[in-house]
Every structure is written in structure tokens, then in C-alpha cells.
């Protein structure tokens, strides 16, 4: 097989007419891949994505060909999938105010051109989910928020409107299922691609702790940083002034206790959402 692309977390190989998408144990924060892996992370992301692809099949078709027809050395962490022409925009849905969305709101009262009510704070639930696309930046560079009009210029009006509709449908359905399991999905990032005949498919990963903010519903409290089952835990550790890291490569080694606590959060997210035990 030919290695086509090595991303921050996933490696993509060509295998005949298909692609093999392999999730590593690498973790990135602030667009920098840290040198310390999180054990089982790649398998957890893959298995959770596969569960979500099944749940969302009635909402949007996806790129999965097989979860088992992959090389043995990557079993559990790889997906055989269709070759797609990827849309050059990341599709983000936000149901709560957090992260870069909160920073932009604090400056402008808007997120990606969407005006929000006054008085919102960290963790506030939005009146309704909003669509806030970003650019796709190369490794080491930062994605940039864009307005919907800018997205139209990049992909065309019909595609932009369809992606907005699909993204919000996936988010609403995912948030509904997660809420039944005691988890708030505050926001999520999705990627889509087109088949040769032009059909849009959901691709890459979906509703994982790497691509989403997962908060325990029973401890949610607007106005403060939320408890989480995602990589925000590592972001917070990496941003601590005591660490002295300037958020540029190379990143710092992650201490063993942070590695284990991060792994435990990913496992809890998987087990709560799927109802399955992580072996």
C-alpha cells in the first residue's frame, strides 16, 4: 500500500480503489502534535466513529466500506473507506459557547458572522445550534474561522447550503443521542467529501473526543470551564503558564499522570456513549 498522507492523527493509505484510514495514538493541541502518545487513543477514536456512522446512516451516508477488511497490524484502529474528493472546508456546529467561539463572541458579539444574544458566558447554551465553518490549514498552521458568505465563494452556494444543513442535522441527532447518555456535545467538527458522481458523504471521524467537546451533563455550569471527556484536558495542561510552552513546535512531553487521565476520559466517553465496555 502507498502512504498518501500523514496527518496530525491519521495516516491515509491507498489500497486499490479504496483508502485505508489509520488512526494513531498521536495527540495534537493548538495545531501541534505532541511527542507523547495516548495508549489506545487511535482504536478508541476509530471504534467510536464506527458506532456513530451506524447511528447516523439515516441522516447522511458515509465513506465506510469495511471495519474489518484492513491489514491485521491495524485491526481495530483502521477503516477501509471510499476515495473522495474532500471539501476544502471544515464544517463545525456549535450548540454551546466555548473555545475559539467564545473568544470571538467576547470580542464581537458574533461567531463566524452569526450574531448571538448579549450576556452569554463560557459554557452558555446557544438559542439554537449554529454553523461556523473554518479553513483547513496545513499541519503546524491554524485553521481560520470563515463566514458563510466566504464559504459560498470557496465551494459554491448549493454545496455550502447543503453542508450547513447536513452538519446541523448530524449535530442535532448526535447531541440528542448523547444527552440520553448524560453527555452534552458542546460542539463538533465534521468533514465531507464527494464521490466521483458528486454525492456528498460524511468522512474522516465523527463525534469523537478529538473532534468534539463532550461535557458531563450533571456537572454543566455556565460561567466556568467545564469538566470534559475530550482533549480539552490536555489543552488545559499545555496552556498552563507554569509549563512555559509557547504553543509552537516542538511540543512538550506529556507526563504519565496526564497521559493516563486523558486515556481514562476517552474510555469513559466511549463507554457512556456506546454502552459497551472497553476491553
C-alpha positions as a Markdown table, in Angstrom:
| # | Residue | x | y | z |
|---|---|---|---|---|
| 1 | Unk | 0.0 | 0.0 | 0.0 |
| 2 | Unk | 1.1 | 3.5 | -0.7 |
| 3 | Unk | 1.1 | 6.2 | 2.1 |
| 4 | Unk | -0.8 | 9.1 | 0.6 |
| 5 | Unk | -1.0 | 11.4 | 3.6 |
| 6 | Unk | 0.2 | 11.6 | 7.2 |
| 7 | Unk | -1.9 | 14.0 | 9.2 |
| 8 | Unk | -1.8 | 15.1 | 12.8 |
| 9 | Unk | -3.6 | 12.0 | 14.0 |
| 10 | Unk | -4.4 | 9.8 | 10.9 |
| 11 | Unk | -2.4 | 8.2 | 8.1 |
| 12 | Unk | -4.1 | 7.5 | 4.8 |
| 13 | Unk | -3.0 | 4.6 | 2.5 |
| 14 | Unk | -4.1 | 3.7 | -1.0 |
| 15 | Unk | -5.3 | 0.1 | -1.4 |
| 16 | Unk | -6.7 | -0.5 | -4.9 |
| 17 | Unk | -9.8 | 1.6 | -5.3 |
| 18 | Unk | -10.2 | 2.1 | -1.6 |
| 19 | Unk | -8.4 | 4.0 | 1.1 |
| 20 | Unk | -7.2 | 2.7 | 4.5 |
| 21 | Unk | -7.7 | 5.3 | 7.2 |
| 22 | Unk | -5.4 | 4.5 | 10.2 |
| 23 | Unk | -5.9 | 6.4 | 13.5 |
| 24 | Unk | -2.7 | 6.7 | 15.5 |
| 25 | Unk | -2.2 | 7.3 | 19.2 |
| 26 | Unk | -0.8 | 10.8 | 18.5 |
| 27 | Unk | -2.5 | 13.8 | 20.1 |
| 28 | Unk | -2.3 | 17.4 | 18.9 |
| 29 | Unk | -3.2 | 20.6 | 20.7 |
| 30 | Unk | -3.0 | 24.1 | 19.3 |
| 31 | Unk | -2.2 | 22.5 | 15.9 |
| 32 | Unk | 1.0 | 21.0 | 17.3 |
| 33 | Unk | 1.5 | 17.2 | 17.5 |
| 34 | Unk | 2.8 | 16.4 | 21.0 |
| 35 | Unk | 5.6 | 13.8 | 21.3 |
| 36 | Unk | 3.8 | 11.6 | 23.8 |
| 37 | Unk | 1.2 | 9.1 | 22.5 |
| 38 | Unk | -2.0 | 8.3 | 24.4 |
| 39 | Unk | -2.3 | 4.5 | 24.5 |
| 40 | Unk | -5.5 | 3.1 | 22.8 |
| 41 | Unk | -6.5 | 6.5 | 21.5 |
| 42 | Unk | -6.5 | 5.5 | 17.8 |
| 43 | Unk | -8.6 | 2.5 | 18.4 |
| 44 | Unk | -11.0 | 4.4 | 20.7 |
| 45 | Unk | -11.5 | 7.1 | 18.0 |
| 46 | Unk | -12.0 | 4.5 | 15.3 |
| 47 | Unk | -14.5 | 2.4 | 17.2 |
| 48 | Unk | -16.5 | 5.4 | 18.4 |
| 49 | Unk | -16.6 | 6.8 | 14.9 |
| 50 | Unk | -17.8 | 3.5 | 13.5 |
| 51 | Unk | -20.6 | 3.4 | 16.2 |
| 52 | Unk | -21.7 | 6.9 | 15.2 |
| 53 | Unk | -21.5 | 6.2 | 11.5 |
| 54 | Unk | -24.1 | 3.4 | 12.1 |
| 55 | Unk | -26.3 | 5.6 | 14.2 |
| 56 | Unk | -26.2 | 8.5 | 11.6 |
| 57 | Unk | -26.7 | 6.4 | 8.5 |
| 58 | Unk | -30.2 | 7.6 | 8.2 |
| 59 | Unk | -29.1 | 11.2 | 8.4 |
| 60 | Unk | -26.2 | 11.2 | 5.9 |
| 61 | Unk | -24.4 | 8.5 | 4.0 |
| 62 | Unk | -20.7 | 7.9 | 4.9 |
| 63 | Unk | -17.4 | 6.7 | 3.4 |
| 64 | Unk | -17.1 | 3.4 | 5.3 |
| 65 | Unk | -16.5 | 0.3 | 3.2 |
| 66 | Unk | -15.5 | -2.1 | 5.9 |
| 67 | Unk | -14.4 | -2.0 | 9.6 |
| 68 | Unk | -12.7 | -5.4 | 9.4 |
| 69 | Unk | -11.2 | -5.8 | 5.9 |
| 70 | Unk | -8.0 | -4.0 | 6.9 |
| 71 | Unk | -4.4 | -5.1 | 7.5 |
| 72 | Unk | -4.0 | -7.2 | 10.6 |
| 73 | Unk | -1.5 | -4.9 | 12.2 |
| 74 | Unk | -4.1 | -2.1 | 12.1 |
| 75 | Unk | -7.1 | -4.1 | 13.3 |
| 76 | Unk | -9.3 | -2.0 | 15.5 |
| 77 | Unk | -7.8 | 1.3 | 14.6 |
| 78 | Unk | -8.3 | 1.4 | 10.8 |
| 79 | Unk | -11.3 | 1.7 | 8.4 |
| 80 | Unk | -11.5 | 0.8 | 4.8 |
| 81 | Unk | -13.2 | 3.6 | 3.1 |
| 82 | Unk | -14.2 | 5.1 | -0.3 |
| 83 | Unk | -12.0 | 7.6 | -2.1 |
| 84 | Unk | -13.5 | 11.0 | -2.0 |
| 85 | Unk | -12.7 | 14.5 | -3.2 |
| 86 | Unk | -12.7 | 16.2 | 0.1 |
| 87 | Unk | -14.5 | 19.5 | 0.6 |
| 88 | Unk | -11.8 | 22.2 | 1.4 |
| 89 | Unk | -13.7 | 23.5 | 4.5 |
| 90 | Unk | -14.2 | 22.0 | 8.0 |
| 91 | Unk | -17.8 | 22.1 | 9.0 |
| 92 | Unk | -18.4 | 23.0 | 12.6 |
| 93 | Unk | -21.6 | 23.0 | 14.6 |
| 94 | Unk | -21.8 | 24.7 | 18.0 |
| 95 | Unk | -24.6 | 24.3 | 20.5 |
| 96 | Unk | -22.8 | 25.9 | 23.4 |
| 97 | Unk | -20.3 | 28.7 | 23.7 |
| 98 | Unk | -16.7 | 27.5 | 24.2 |
| 99 | Unk | -13.2 | 27.7 | 22.9 |
| 100 | Unk | -12.5 | 30.0 | 19.9 |
| 101 | Unk | -16.2 | 30.7 | 19.5 |
| 102 | Unk | -16.3 | 32.2 | 23.0 |
| 103 | Unk | -13.2 | 34.3 | 22.3 |
| 104 | Unk | -14.7 | 35.6 | 19.1 |
| 105 | Unk | -18.1 | 36.3 | 20.8 |
| 106 | Unk | -16.3 | 38.2 | 23.6 |
| 107 | Unk | -14.7 | 40.5 | 21.0 |
| 108 | Unk | -17.5 | 41.0 | 18.6 |
| 109 | Unk | -20.8 | 39.5 | 19.9 |
| 110 | Unk | -20.7 | 37.1 | 16.9 |
| 111 | Unk | -19.3 | 33.8 | 15.9 |
| 112 | Unk | -18.4 | 33.4 | 12.2 |
| 113 | Unk | -20.8 | 36.2 | 11.3 |
| 114 | Unk | -23.6 | 34.8 | 13.4 |
| 115 | Unk | -24.9 | 37.4 | 15.9 |
| 116 | Unk | -25.6 | 35.9 | 19.3 |
| 117 | Unk | -27.6 | 37.4 | 22.3 |
| 118 | Unk | -25.8 | 39.6 | 24.7 |
| 119 | Unk | -24.7 | 38.3 | 28.1 |
| 120 | Unk | -23.5 | 34.8 | 27.2 |
| 121 | Unk | -20.6 | 33.3 | 29.1 |
| 122 | Unk | -18.3 | 30.3 | 28.9 |
| 123 | Unk | -20.4 | 27.2 | 28.6 |
| 124 | Unk | -23.7 | 29.0 | 27.8 |
| 125 | Unk | -26.2 | 27.0 | 25.7 |
| 126 | Unk | -27.0 | 28.9 | 22.5 |
| 127 | Unk | -30.6 | 29.6 | 21.5 |
| 128 | Unk | -30.1 | 27.1 | 18.7 |
| 129 | Unk | -27.1 | 25.3 | 17.1 |
| 130 | Unk | -25.1 | 27.4 | 14.7 |
| 131 | Unk | -22.9 | 26.5 | 11.7 |
| 132 | Unk | -19.3 | 28.0 | 11.9 |
| 133 | Unk | -17.0 | 26.7 | 9.2 |
| 134 | Unk | -13.3 | 27.1 | 9.1 |
| 135 | Unk | -10.4 | 26.7 | 6.6 |
| 136 | Unk | -8.3 | 23.6 | 6.6 |
| 137 | Unk | -4.8 | 24.6 | 7.5 |
| 138 | Unk | -1.6 | 22.5 | 6.9 |
| 139 | Unk | 0.0 | 20.8 | 9.9 |
| 140 | Unk | 1.5 | 23.4 | 12.2 |
| 141 | Unk | -0.7 | 26.2 | 11.0 |
| 142 | Unk | -4.0 | 27.3 | 12.4 |
| 143 | Unk | -7.5 | 26.9 | 10.9 |
| 144 | Unk | -9.3 | 30.2 | 10.5 |
| 145 | Unk | -13.0 | 30.8 | 11.0 |
| 146 | Unk | -14.8 | 32.0 | 7.9 |
| 147 | Unk | -18.3 | 33.4 | 7.4 |
| 148 | Unk | -20.9 | 31.6 | 5.4 |
| 149 | Unk | -20.5 | 34.0 | 2.5 |
| 150 | Unk | -16.8 | 33.2 | 2.4 |
| 151 | Unk | -17.7 | 29.5 | 2.3 |
| 152 | Unk | -20.0 | 30.1 | -0.6 |
| 153 | Unk | -17.2 | 31.7 | -2.5 |
| 154 | Unk | -15.0 | 28.7 | -1.8 |
| 155 | Unk | -17.4 | 25.8 | -2.6 |
| 156 | Unk | -20.5 | 27.4 | -4.2 |
| 157 | Unk | -23.9 | 28.3 | -2.9 |
| 158 | Unk | -25.6 | 24.9 | -3.3 |
| 159 | Unk | -22.8 | 23.0 | -1.7 |
| 160 | Unk | -22.4 | 25.5 | 1.2 |
| 161 | Unk | -26.1 | 25.3 | 2.0 |
| 162 | Unk | -26.2 | 21.5 | 1.8 |
| 163 | Unk | -23.2 | 21.2 | 4.1 |
| 164 | Unk | -24.7 | 23.6 | 6.6 |
| 165 | Unk | -27.9 | 21.6 | 6.6 |
| 166 | Unk | -26.1 | 18.2 | 7.0 |
| 167 | Unk | -23.8 | 19.5 | 9.6 |
| 168 | Unk | -26.6 | 20.8 | 11.8 |
| 169 | Unk | -28.6 | 17.6 | 11.3 |
| 170 | Unk | -25.7 | 15.4 | 12.4 |
| 171 | Unk | -25.0 | 17.6 | 15.4 |
| 172 | Unk | -28.7 | 17.7 | 16.5 |
| 173 | Unk | -29.0 | 13.9 | 16.2 |
| 174 | Unk | -25.7 | 13.3 | 17.9 |
| 175 | Unk | -26.5 | 15.7 | 20.7 |
| 176 | Unk | -29.8 | 14.0 | 21.2 |
| 177 | Unk | -28.3 | 10.5 | 21.5 |
| 178 | Unk | -25.5 | 11.7 | 23.7 |
| 179 | Unk | -27.9 | 13.6 | 26.0 |
| 180 | Unk | -29.8 | 10.3 | 26.6 |
| 181 | Unk | -26.4 | 9.0 | 28.0 |
| 182 | Unk | -25.7 | 12.0 | 30.2 |
| 183 | Unk | -23.2 | 13.8 | 27.9 |
| 184 | Unk | -23.5 | 17.3 | 26.4 |
| 185 | Unk | -21.9 | 17.6 | 22.9 |
| 186 | Unk | -21.0 | 21.3 | 23.1 |
| 187 | Unk | -19.6 | 21.5 | 19.5 |
| 188 | Unk | -18.2 | 19.2 | 16.8 |
| 189 | Unk | -16.1 | 19.3 | 13.7 |
| 190 | Unk | -17.2 | 17.3 | 10.6 |
| 191 | Unk | -15.6 | 16.6 | 7.2 |
| 192 | Unk | -17.3 | 15.8 | 4.0 |
| 193 | Unk | -16.2 | 14.6 | 0.6 |
| 194 | Unk | -17.7 | 13.9 | -2.8 |
| 195 | Unk | -17.8 | 10.6 | -4.7 |
| 196 | Unk | -17.0 | 10.7 | -8.4 |
| 197 | Unk | -20.7 | 11.1 | -9.2 |
| 198 | Unk | -21.0 | 14.1 | -6.9 |
| 199 | Unk | -22.7 | 12.6 | -3.8 |
| 200 | Unk | -21.7 | 14.2 | -0.5 |
| 201 | Unk | -20.5 | 11.7 | 2.1 |
| 202 | Unk | -19.6 | 12.1 | 5.8 |
| 203 | Unk | -15.9 | 11.2 | 6.1 |
| 204 | Unk | -12.9 | 11.1 | 8.4 |
| 205 | Unk | -14.0 | 10.8 | 12.0 |
| 206 | Unk | -17.3 | 11.7 | 13.6 |
| 207 | Unk | -18.4 | 12.9 | 17.1 |
| 208 | Unk | -15.2 | 11.7 | 18.9 |
| 209 | Unk | -13.3 | 13.3 | 21.8 |
| 210 | Unk | -10.8 | 14.7 | 19.3 |
| 211 | Unk | -13.4 | 16.4 | 17.1 |
| 212 | Unk | -15.9 | 17.4 | 19.7 |
| 213 | Unk | -16.3 | 18.8 | 23.2 |
| 214 | Unk | -18.0 | 16.3 | 25.5 |
| 215 | Unk | -19.2 | 17.6 | 28.8 |
| 216 | Unk | -20.9 | 15.5 | 31.6 |
| 217 | Unk | -24.4 | 16.9 | 31.8 |
| 218 | Unk | -24.7 | 16.5 | 35.6 |
| 219 | Unk | -21.9 | 19.0 | 36.2 |
| 220 | Unk | -22.5 | 21.5 | 33.4 |
| 221 | Unk | -22.5 | 25.1 | 34.8 |
| 222 | Unk | -22.2 | 28.1 | 32.6 |
| 223 | Unk | -19.7 | 30.7 | 33.6 |
| 224 | Unk | -16.7 | 28.4 | 34.2 |
| 225 | Unk | -14.6 | 25.9 | 32.4 |
| 226 | Unk | -16.5 | 22.6 | 32.1 |
| 227 | Unk | -15.5 | 19.1 | 33.1 |
| 228 | Unk | -14.8 | 17.2 | 29.9 |
| 229 | Unk | -14.3 | 13.8 | 28.3 |
| 230 | Unk | -12.2 | 15.1 | 25.5 |
| 231 | Unk | -8.8 | 16.5 | 24.7 |
| 232 | Unk | -9.6 | 19.8 | 26.4 |
| 233 | Unk | -7.9 | 18.2 | 29.4 |
| 234 | Unk | -4.6 | 18.1 | 27.5 |
| 235 | Unk | -5.2 | 21.6 | 26.1 |
| 236 | Unk | -5.6 | 23.0 | 29.6 |
| 237 | Unk | -2.5 | 21.2 | 30.8 |
| 238 | Unk | -0.5 | 22.5 | 27.8 |
| 239 | Unk | -1.7 | 26.1 | 28.3 |
| 240 | Unk | -0.7 | 26.3 | 32.0 |
| 241 | Unk | 1.7 | 29.2 | 32.3 |
| 242 | Unk | 3.8 | 27.1 | 34.7 |
| 243 | Unk | 4.7 | 24.8 | 31.8 |
| 244 | Unk | 6.1 | 27.7 | 29.8 |
| 245 | Unk | 5.2 | 26.4 | 26.4 |
| 246 | Unk | 4.5 | 29.0 | 23.7 |
| 247 | Unk | 2.2 | 26.7 | 21.6 |
| 248 | Unk | 4.7 | 26.3 | 18.8 |
| 249 | Unk | 6.5 | 23.1 | 17.7 |
| 250 | Unk | 8.1 | 21.2 | 19.2 |
| 251 | Unk | 5.5 | 20.4 | 21.9 |
| 252 | Unk | 6.3 | 19.3 | 25.4 |
| 253 | Unk | 6.3 | 15.7 | 26.6 |
| 254 | Unk | 3.1 | 14.8 | 28.4 |
| 255 | Unk | 3.7 | 13.5 | 32.0 |
| 256 | Unk | 2.4 | 9.9 | 32.7 |
| 257 | Unk | -0.4 | 11.1 | 35.0 |
| 258 | Unk | -1.8 | 13.4 | 32.3 |
| 259 | Unk | -1.5 | 10.6 | 29.7 |
| 260 | Unk | -3.4 | 8.2 | 32.0 |
| 261 | Unk | -6.1 | 10.7 | 32.9 |
| 262 | Unk | -6.6 | 11.6 | 29.2 |
| 263 | Unk | -6.9 | 7.9 | 28.3 |
| 264 | Unk | -9.4 | 7.4 | 31.1 |
| 265 | Unk | -11.5 | 10.3 | 29.7 |
| 266 | Unk | -11.6 | 8.9 | 26.2 |
| 267 | Unk | -12.6 | 5.5 | 27.5 |
| 268 | Unk | -15.4 | 7.0 | 29.6 |
| 269 | Unk | -16.7 | 8.9 | 26.6 |
| 270 | Unk | -16.7 | 5.7 | 24.5 |
| 271 | Unk | -18.4 | 3.6 | 27.2 |
| 272 | Unk | -21.0 | 6.1 | 28.1 |
| 273 | Unk | -22.0 | 6.8 | 24.5 |
| 274 | Unk | -21.9 | 3.3 | 23.1 |
| 275 | Unk | -22.9 | 1.4 | 26.2 |
| 276 | Unk | -20.1 | -1.0 | 25.5 |
| 277 | Unk | -17.2 | -1.9 | 27.8 |
| 278 | Unk | -13.7 | -1.0 | 26.6 |
| 279 | Unk | -11.6 | -4.2 | 26.9 |
